């Protein structure tokens, strides 16, 4: 079982859990089952109506500095 996140042209969408392992087959299935699908994601794999199939580039989130003096009641860093 795999889960696929999808979006539609009207801003709706959701997550579907199904037995389809091939990403391209899942895209075809979702586009047939739900009207107006414009984006499908699974892991780092992506399909969009405008750009077709591709891969995500994960965003790098910088480490935030730990405050030396935490606010009252907060545990130290």
DSSP file (Angstrom, degrees, kcal/mol; ACC not computed):
  #  RESIDUE AA STRUCTURE BP1 BP2  ACC     N-H-->O    O-->H-N    N-H-->O    O-->H-N    TCO  KAPPA ALPHA  PHI   PSI    X-CA   Y-CA   Z-CA
    1    1 A X              0   0    0      0, 0.0     2,-0.3     0, 0.0    18,-0.2   0.000 360.0 360.0 360.0 138.4    0.0    0.0    0.0
    2    2 A X  E     -A   18   0A   0     16,-2.6    16,-2.6    18,-0.1     2,-0.4  -0.940 360.0-134.8-129.0 154.2    1.2    3.5   -0.8
    3    3 A X  E     -A   17   0A   0     -2,-0.3     2,-0.4    14,-0.2    14,-0.2  -0.906  16.7-165.0-110.5 141.3   -0.3    6.9    0.0
    4    4 A X  E     -A   16   0A   0     12,-2.5    12,-2.4    -2,-0.4     2,-0.5  -0.988  10.0-148.0-126.5 131.8   -0.6    9.7   -2.6
    5    5 A X  E     -AB  15  41A   0     36,-2.4    36,-2.9    -2,-0.4     2,-0.3  -0.854  25.8-179.9 -96.6 130.2   -1.2   13.3   -1.9
    6    6 A X  E     -AB  14  40A   0      8,-3.0     8,-2.1    -2,-0.5     2,-0.3  -0.956  16.4-161.3-135.6 154.6   -3.2   15.1   -4.6
    7    7 A X  E     -AB  13  39A   0     32,-2.3    31,-2.5    -2,-0.3    32,-1.4  -0.947  10.6-146.2-130.0 150.9   -4.6   18.6   -5.3
    8    8 A X  E >   - B   0  37A   0      4,-3.0     3,-1.9    -2,-0.3    29,-0.2  -0.702  32.6-103.0-113.7 168.6   -7.3   19.8   -7.7
    9    9 A X  T 3  S+     0   0    0     27,-2.1    27,-0.1     1,-0.3    28,-0.1   0.704 119.6  56.5 -64.7 -20.5   -7.6   23.0   -9.6
   10   10 A X  T 3  S-     0   0    0     26,-0.1    -1,-0.3     2,-0.0     3,-0.1   0.230 123.6-100.3 -96.5  14.8  -10.2   24.3   -7.2
   11   11 A X  S <  S+     0   0    0     -3,-1.9    -2,-0.1     1,-0.3     2,-0.1   0.551  87.7 114.6  83.9   7.4   -7.8   23.9   -4.2
   12   12 A X        +     0   0    0      2,-0.0    -4,-3.0     0, 0.0     2,-0.3  -0.371  27.2 114.7 -97.8-178.0   -9.3   20.7   -2.9
   13   13 A X  E     -A    7   0A   0     -6,-0.3     2,-0.3    -2,-0.1    -6,-0.2  -0.985  29.4-169.4 151.2-156.4   -7.6   17.3   -2.7
   14   14 A X  E     -A    6   0A   0     -8,-2.1    -8,-3.0    -2,-0.3     2,-0.4  -0.989  33.6 -63.1 167.2-161.4   -6.5   14.9   -0.1
   15   15 A X  E     -A    5   0A   0     -2,-0.3     2,-0.4   -10,-0.2   -10,-0.2  -0.971  38.4-166.6-121.2 135.7   -4.5   11.7    0.6
   16   16 A X  E     -A    4   0A   0    -12,-2.4   -12,-2.5    -2,-0.4     2,-0.5  -0.985   9.1-152.7-125.5 137.0   -5.5    8.3   -0.9
   17   17 A X  E     +A    3   0A   0     -2,-0.4     2,-0.3   -14,-0.2   -14,-0.2  -0.932  34.0 150.1-106.3 123.8   -4.1    5.0    0.3
   18   18 A X  E     -A    2   0A   0    -16,-2.6   -16,-2.6    -2,-0.5     8,-0.0  -0.924  57.2-108.8-150.3 172.8   -4.1    2.3   -2.5
   19   19 A X  S    S+     0   0    0     -2,-0.3     2,-0.7   -18,-0.2   -16,-0.1   0.287  76.6 116.2 -88.0   8.4   -2.5   -0.8   -3.9
   20   20 A X        +     0   0    0    -18,-0.2    -2,-0.2     1,-0.2   -18,-0.1  -0.714  36.6 176.7 -84.6 116.0   -1.0    1.0   -6.9
   21   21 A X        +     0   0    0     -2,-0.7     2,-0.5   -20,-0.0    -1,-0.2   0.815  56.2  82.3 -88.6 -33.3    2.8    0.9   -6.7
   22   22 A X  S  > S-     0   0    0      1,-0.2     4,-2.1     2,-0.0     3,-0.2  -0.621  70.1-148.1 -79.7 123.6    3.7    2.6  -10.0
   23   23 A X  H  > S+     0   0    0     -2,-0.5     4,-2.4     1,-0.2     5,-0.2   0.901  96.7  51.6 -59.3 -44.4    3.6    6.4   -9.6
   24   24 A X  H  > S+     0   0    0      1,-0.2     4,-2.1     2,-0.2    -1,-0.2   0.871 109.9  50.0 -64.0 -35.0    2.5    7.0  -13.2
   25   25 A X  H  > S+     0   0    0      2,-0.2     4,-2.4     1,-0.2    -1,-0.2   0.878 109.4  52.0 -68.0 -37.2   -0.3    4.5  -12.8
   26   26 A X  H  X S+     0   0    0     -4,-2.1     4,-2.8     2,-0.2    -2,-0.2   0.897 107.9  51.6 -65.3 -39.9   -1.4    6.3   -9.6
   27   27 A X  H  X S+     0   0    0     -4,-2.4     4,-2.4     2,-0.2    -2,-0.2   0.942 110.9  47.9 -60.9 -47.2   -1.5    9.6  -11.4
   28   28 A X  H  X S+     0   0    0     -4,-2.1     4,-1.6     1,-0.2    -2,-0.2   0.923 113.1  48.6 -58.6 -45.1   -3.7    8.1  -14.2
   29   29 A X  H  X S+     0   0    0     -4,-2.4     4,-2.5     1,-0.2    -2,-0.2   0.934 112.0  47.5 -61.5 -47.9   -6.0    6.6  -11.6
   30   30 A X  H  X S+     0   0    0     -4,-2.8     4,-2.6     1,-0.2    -1,-0.2   0.886 110.2  52.5 -63.7 -38.6   -6.4    9.8   -9.6
   31   31 A X  H  < S+     0   0    0     -4,-2.4    -1,-0.2    -5,-0.2     5,-0.2   0.820 114.0  43.9 -67.7 -29.6   -7.0   11.9  -12.7
   32   32 A X  H  < S+     0   0    0     -4,-1.6    -2,-0.2    -5,-0.2    -1,-0.2   0.855 117.7  44.1 -79.3 -36.6   -9.8    9.5  -13.7
   33   33 A X  H  < S+     0   0    0     -4,-2.5     2,-0.4    -5,-0.2    -2,-0.2   0.863 117.1  40.7 -78.9 -36.7  -11.3    9.2  -10.2
   34   34 A X  S >< S-     0   0    0     -4,-2.6     3,-0.8    -5,-0.2     2,-0.2  -0.941  84.0-120.8-120.1 135.4  -11.3   12.9   -9.2
   35   35 A X  T 3  S+     0   0    0     -2,-0.4   -26,-0.1     1,-0.2    -3,-0.1  -0.509  88.9  10.2 -73.8 134.4  -12.1   15.8  -11.4
   36   36 A X  T 3  S+     0   0    0     -2,-0.2   -27,-2.1    -5,-0.2     2,-0.3   0.727  72.8 175.3  77.9  25.2   -9.5   18.5  -12.0
   37   37 A X  E <   +B    8   0A   0     -3,-0.8   -29,-0.3   -29,-0.2    -1,-0.2  -0.488   7.9 164.3 -66.2 127.3   -6.4   16.8  -10.5
   38   38 A X  E     +     0   0A   0    -31,-2.5    11,-2.3     1,-0.3    12,-0.3   0.468  59.4  32.6-121.5  -8.9   -3.4   19.1  -11.1
   39   39 A X  E     -BC   7  48A   0    -32,-1.4   -32,-2.3     9,-0.2     2,-0.4  -0.974  53.5-179.4-154.7 135.7   -0.8   17.8   -8.7
   40   40 A X  E     -BC   6  47A   0      7,-2.6     7,-2.3    -2,-0.3     2,-0.3  -0.999   9.1-174.5-135.5 136.8    0.2   14.4   -7.2
   41   41 A X  E     +BC   5  46A   0    -36,-2.9   -36,-2.4    -2,-0.4     2,-0.3  -0.969  13.6 170.6-131.5 146.5    3.0   13.7   -4.7
   42   42 A X  E >  S- C   0  45A   0      3,-2.2     3,-2.2    -2,-0.3     2,-0.3  -0.807  71.2 -46.1-152.9 111.3    4.4   10.5   -3.2
   43   43 A X  T 3  S-     0   0    0     -2,-0.3    -1,-0.1     1,-0.3   -39,-0.0  -0.504 123.5 -24.4  63.2-127.0    7.6   10.8   -1.2
   44   44 A X  T 3  S+     0   0    0     -2,-0.3    12,-3.2    -3,-0.1     2,-0.3   0.315 116.4 105.4 -97.5   7.2   10.0   13.1   -3.3
   45   45 A X  E <   -CD  42  55A   0     -3,-2.2    -3,-2.2    10,-0.2     2,-0.3  -0.709  50.0-176.3 -91.7 140.4    8.2   12.2   -6.6
   46   46 A X  E     -CD  41  54A   0      8,-2.4     8,-2.5    -2,-0.3     2,-0.4  -0.982  18.7-173.2-139.3 143.6    5.9   14.8   -8.1
   47   47 A X  E     +CD  40  53A   0     -7,-2.3    -7,-2.6    -2,-0.3     2,-0.3  -0.994  11.2 178.8-132.6 133.9    3.6   15.2  -11.1
   48   48 A X  E  >  -CD  39  52A   0      4,-1.9     4,-2.5    -2,-0.4    -9,-0.2  -0.963  36.3-126.1-129.1 152.9    2.0   18.5  -12.0
   49   49 A X  T  4 S+     0   0    0    -11,-2.3   -10,-0.1    -2,-0.3    -1,-0.1   0.873 111.4  44.1 -61.2 -37.8   -0.4   19.2  -14.9
   50   50 A X  T  4 S+     0   0    0    -12,-0.3    -1,-0.2     1,-0.1   -11,-0.1   0.873 128.7  21.4 -76.7 -38.9    1.9   22.1  -16.0
   51   51 A X  T  4 S-     0   0    0      1,-0.3    -2,-0.2     3,-0.0     2,-0.1   0.503  90.5-145.8-114.4  -5.7    5.4   20.4  -15.7
   52   52 A X  E  <  -D   48   0A   0     -4,-2.5    -4,-1.9     2,-0.0    -1,-0.3  -0.467  56.9  -1.3  76.6-147.1    4.7   16.6  -15.8
   53   53 A X  E    S+D   47   0A   0     -6,-0.2     2,-0.3    -2,-0.1    -6,-0.2  -0.523  75.9 128.7 -85.6 146.0    6.8   14.2  -13.8
   54   54 A X  E     -D   46   0A   0     -8,-2.5    -8,-2.4    -2,-0.2     2,-0.3  -0.929  46.8 -93.9-169.0-168.3    9.7   15.3  -11.6
   55   55 A X  E     -D   45   0A   0     -2,-0.3   -10,-0.2   -10,-0.2     2,-0.2  -0.943  30.7-117.3-127.7 147.5   11.4   15.1   -8.2
   56   56 A X        -     0   0    0    -12,-3.2     2,-0.6    -2,-0.3   -12,-0.1  -0.526  14.9-143.0 -75.1 148.5   11.3   17.4   -5.2
   57   57 A X        -     0   0    0     -2,-0.2    -1,-0.0     0, 0.0    -2,-0.0  -0.970  30.9-123.5-106.2 110.9   14.4   19.1   -4.0
   58   58 A X        -     0   0    0     -2,-0.6     2,-0.3     1,-0.1   -14,-0.0  -0.254  22.9-118.0 -57.9 138.4   14.0   19.1   -0.2
   59   59 A X        -     0   0    0      1,-0.1     2,-0.6     2,-0.0    -1,-0.1  -0.581  22.5-129.7 -75.9 136.5   14.2   22.5    1.4
   60   60 A X        -     0   0    0     -2,-0.3     2,-0.6     0, 0.0    -1,-0.1  -0.793  18.7-157.3 -90.0 122.6   17.1   23.0    3.8
   61   61 A X        -     0   0    0     -2,-0.6     3,-0.1     3,-0.0    -2,-0.0  -0.890  17.6-128.6-101.7 121.2   15.9   24.4    7.1
   62   62 A X        -     0   0    0     -2,-0.6     2,-0.3     1,-0.1    -1,-0.0  -0.310  25.7-104.1 -68.5 151.0   18.7   26.1    9.0
   63   63 A X        -     0   0    0      1,-0.0     2,-0.3     3,-0.0    -1,-0.1  -0.593  35.6-134.8 -71.5 131.6   19.4   25.2   12.6
   64   64 A X        -     0   0    0     -2,-0.3     2,-0.1     1,-0.1    -1,-0.0  -0.681  24.6-106.2 -87.2 142.1   18.0   27.9   14.9
   65   65 A X        -     0   0    0     -2,-0.3     2,-0.5     1,-0.1    -1,-0.1  -0.390  29.5-122.5 -67.4 145.3   20.2   29.1   17.7
   66   66 A X        -     0   0    0     -2,-0.1    -1,-0.1     1,-0.0    10,-0.0  -0.772  30.9-115.0 -87.3 126.8   19.2   27.9   21.2
   67   67 A X        -     0   0    0     -2,-0.5    10,-0.5     1,-0.1     3,-0.3  -0.355  13.8-145.2 -63.9 140.6   18.6   30.8   23.6
   68   68 A X  S    S+     0   0    0      1,-0.3     2,-0.6     8,-0.1    -1,-0.1   0.848  94.2  38.1 -74.6 -34.6   21.2   31.0   26.4
   69   69 A X  S    S-     0   0    0      7,-0.1    -1,-0.3     8,-0.0     3,-0.1  -0.863  86.3-152.7-119.3  95.7   18.6   32.4   28.9
   70   70 A X        -     0   0    0     -2,-0.6     3,-0.1    -3,-0.3     6,-0.1  -0.262  30.6 -91.9 -66.1 155.2   15.2   30.6   28.3
   71   71 A X    >   -     0   0    0      1,-0.2     3,-2.3     4,-0.1    -1,-0.1  -0.196  62.3 -71.0 -59.5 157.9   12.0   32.5   29.2
   72   72 A X  T 3  S+     0   0    0      1,-0.3    -1,-0.2    -3,-0.1     3,-0.1  -0.248 122.7  15.8 -53.1 132.7   10.7   31.9   32.7
   73   73 A X  T 3  S+     0   0    0      1,-0.3     2,-0.3    -3,-0.1    -1,-0.3   0.264  97.9 117.6  87.4 -12.3    9.2   28.5   33.1
   74   74 A X    <   -     0   0    0     -3,-2.3    -1,-0.3     1,-0.1     2,-0.1  -0.677  70.0-113.6 -88.6 142.1   10.9   27.1   29.9
   75   75 A X        -     0   0    0     -2,-0.3    -4,-0.1     1,-0.1    -1,-0.1  -0.453  42.6 -93.7 -70.2 147.2   13.4   24.3   30.3
   76   76 A X              0   0    0      1,-0.2    -1,-0.1    -2,-0.1    -8,-0.1  -0.329 360.0 360.0 -63.4 146.4   17.0   25.2   29.4
   77   77 A X              0   0    0    -10,-0.5    -1,-0.2    -3,-0.1    -2,-0.1   0.304 360.0 360.0 -20.6 360.0   18.1   24.5   25.8
